[in-house]
Amino acid sequence: MSVERTHAGHQTRYALRDGAALVCALTFGGPAGEPAAWKILLPGPGGTEDLYGTERFLRPDARQLRAWLSPIVGAGNAAELAGAVDGEPPLTSAWDGHGSG
């Protein structure tokens, strides 16, 4: 498993991959002028990515992300994503990584 982090516009994306296959993607951000949100996307039919859930955390920490993501993507995948976010927080002005809210 590996996590690939990319940033475009007002959004940071963490794609969890098993080899070349996308397992899930976690994004943070949103359009300018709108509140930033976390979104978890799961692979869908025909190569699409389906929105599974969204969450707004004031200042999330790895524990909060794992708790939210574990029922959706499993504990191991949630830990991989939370670790990636903790190691390289989103590049957006909406991010405030100073502890849990």
Secondary structure by P-SEA (a helix, b strand, c coil): cbbbbbbcccbbbbbbbccccccbbbbcccccccbbbbbbbcccccccccccbbbbbccccaaaaaaaccccccaaaaaaaaaaaaacccccccccccccc
